Amino acid sequence: MIEHAYGVNKILKSKLVYVNILTSISPACDCYPGNDKPVIHDIGFLSSLDPIAIDKASFDLVKKNLAKILLKKFIQR
């Protein structure tokens, strides 16, 4: 699959927009037939012309939101 993505990227270059959808984020890959319930609430949609930047931003948002949830649970104890 990566070869096909590389070929499309090579041909289209500056005409690509990358979109990450940060909803129903669960602990396992969503490619599995059954999955656990989401671990954090829906964050939203991100778009970028840079695939690395959008993945980094997605990771940072998930990490930030997960830290808030864990902190709330810790404080409630």
C-alpha positions as CSV (number, residue, x, y, z in Angstrom):
1,M,0.0,0.0,0.0
2,I,2.9,2.4,0.8
3,E,4.1,2.1,-2.8
4,H,0.8,3.2,-4.2
5,A,0.6,6.2,-1.7
6,Y,4.2,7.1,-2.7
7,G,3.3,7.0,-6.4
8,V,0.2,9.3,-5.9
9,N,2.2,11.6,-3.7
10,K,5.0,11.8,-6.3
11,I,2.7,12.6,-9.2
12,L,0.4,15.1,-7.4
13,K,2.9,16.7,-5.0
14,S,1.5,20.1,-4.1
15,K,-2.1,19.2,-5.0
16,L,-2.5,17.0,-1.9
17,V,-4.3,17.9,1.3
18,Y,-4.0,15.5,4.2
19,V,-6.9,15.1,6.6
20,N,-6.9,13.3,10.0
21,I,-10.2,12.5,11.7
22,L,-9.7,12.3,15.5
23,T,-13.0,10.6,16.5
24,S,-13.7,7.4,18.3
25,I,-10.1,7.0,19.2
26,S,-9.6,3.5,20.7
27,P,-6.6,1.7,22.1
28,A,-6.2,-0.8,19.2
29,C,-5.9,-0.3,15.5
30,D,-9.3,0.2,13.9
31,C,-8.4,-2.4,11.3
32,Y,-9.4,-5.1,13.8
33,P,-12.9,-6.5,13.3
34,G,-14.0,-5.6,16.8
35,N,-12.6,-2.8,18.9
36,D,-12.8,-1.4,22.4
37,K,-14.7,1.7,23.3
38,P,-13.0,5.0,22.7
39,V,-10.4,6.1,25.3
40,I,-11.0,9.8,24.8
41,H,-13.7,12.0,23.5
42,D,-13.9,13.2,19.9
43,I,-11.3,15.9,19.2
44,G,-12.2,16.8,15.6
45,F,-10.7,17.2,12.2
46,L,-7.2,18.3,11.2
47,S,-5.9,19.2,7.7
48,S,-2.5,20.1,6.4
49,L,-0.3,20.1,3.4
50,D,2.4,18.4,5.4
51,P,1.8,14.7,6.3
52,I,4.4,14.7,9.1
53,A,3.1,17.9,10.7
54,I,-0.5,16.7,10.8
55,D,0.5,13.4,12.4
56,K,2.6,15.2,15.0
57,A,-0.3,17.6,15.7
58,S,-2.7,14.7,16.0
59,F,-0.4,12.9,18.4
60,D,0.0,16.0,20.5
61,L,-3.7,16.7,20.7
62,V,-4.5,13.1,21.8
63,K,-1.7,13.2,24.4
64,K,-2.9,16.5,25.7
65,N,-6.5,15.4,26.0
66,L,-5.7,12.0,27.5
67,A,-3.5,13.8,30.1
68,K,-6.5,16.0,31.1
69,I,-8.8,12.9,31.4
70,L,-6.2,11.0,33.5
71,L,-5.7,14.1,35.7
72,K,-9.5,14.4,36.3
73,K,-9.7,10.8,37.3
74,F,-6.8,11.1,39.7
75,I,-8.3,14.2,41.3
76,Q,-11.6,12.5,41.8
77,R,-10.1,9.8,43.9
